[in-house]
Amino acid sequence: MPSKKALVRRPSPRLADGLVTHIEREKVDLGLALEQWDAYVEALQAHGWETVEVTPEDDCPDSVFVEDTVVMYKNVALITRPGAESRRDETVGVEEAVARLGCSVNWIWEPGTLDGGDVLKIDDTIYVGRGGRTNAAGVQQLRAAFEPLGARVVAVPVSKVLHLKSSVTALPDGTVLGHIPKVDKPSLFPRFLSVPEEAGSHVVLLGGPELLMSASAPKTADLLADLGHEPVLVDISEFEKLEGCVTCLSVRMRELYA
């Protein structure tokens, strides 16, 4: 049976000091961010997901973006080596959490760098963004870890946004969503649906027709609802100020062995 566990990590008190690369820095309201994080976790739980809270890293401003620290394929957890050196201490607690869940643990090693936000899985195809935070050695090591398990790894360029999943995610049928101005090469994806808002590119598959989405993409939510999906909207405005989105606030673990 598929598993429905999701790793999450409480925001650091230093959240406002998080990195920004492609946008202008804005003031972050930590109190509001904590409220939004609680609501995000509650939305996962309300749709059948068991959330597993990773030990907080109070000295790591970006640690709430837990998706960047590990990539899951089947029962294998690939601990990343984040492209930003200031984020590398974030992986320790995540490694402990996935080991407790019974995962087989692998690692990205120097000189490789890989951020989990650069990895989009669609069935057994794994798209990995080659850009600012993920280098060629990281792509090669991801390929070496997952191709023997049956994955097909496809590297794609990322230059307009922080991570691949800042520009594209996928619907349950494998159709890739993206906001054209932020996607390097839409033609690399067999099925592509252009959406009217940047935040509309980001969906988390909750199960069945339900999609977790940012409340800042109402036009895209209407478009997807018209196509038969059921958007579940959450306000993550404080995390969006740090180039965060709904995907990077959790790690969905769908194929853990019983």
C-alpha positions, 0 to 999 in steps of 0.5 A: 500500500502507498504510504502517506507520510510527510516530513515537515520542519518548524520555521527557525526564529531566524527565518527572516534572514533566509536567502533570496536570489531571484527576487527583492528582499521583503520584510518577513513577519515571523509570527504570521509565518508560524501561523501559516506553517501551522495551517499548512501542516494542518492541511496535510493532516486533514487530507490523510497525511501523517506529518513527521516533524524533523528536529528544528534547526534554529540557527539555519534560517532556511531550514523550514524548506525541508524538501531541499535536504533529501530526495526520495525514490521508492524507499531510498533517501538521498541526502543532498549537499545543498548548493548554498554552503550556509544550508548544509547543516540542515541535512543532519536532522533529516538524515536521522528522521528518514533513518528512523522511518526505515529508509535506505540512506545514500548521500551526495558527496563533494564536489556534487551539490544538489537541492531537493527543490531541483528534483521533480518526479513523475512516475519513474521519470526524474527531472533534475534542474541543472542551475544555481544550486545543483551542479553537474556532479550532483546530477551524476550522483543522483543518476547513479543512486536512482537509475539502478532502481528503475528511474529515468533521470532527465537533466533540464536547465534552470536559469530563471528561478531558484529551483526547477520546482520553482518553475514547474510541478506536475498534475496526477496524470503527469501533465507539467504545470508552468508559468511560461516566463519562468520556464527555460524550455517547456518543450522538454516536457511531453505534456505541458499546461501553461498557467497564468500565475507564477505561484500556480506552477506549484502543486502538491498532490494530496491524493485523488483530485485534491491539489495543495496550492498557494492562495496567491494563485486564484486564477490557476486554481479556477483553471484547475478546478474547471479541469476537474481537480480540487484545489486546496488553498493555503496562504504561504505569503511569508515563505513566498517572500523567501522564494518558497512554495507549497512543495518545499515546505514538506517531503512527501514519502509515498513509497515507504515499505510496510 
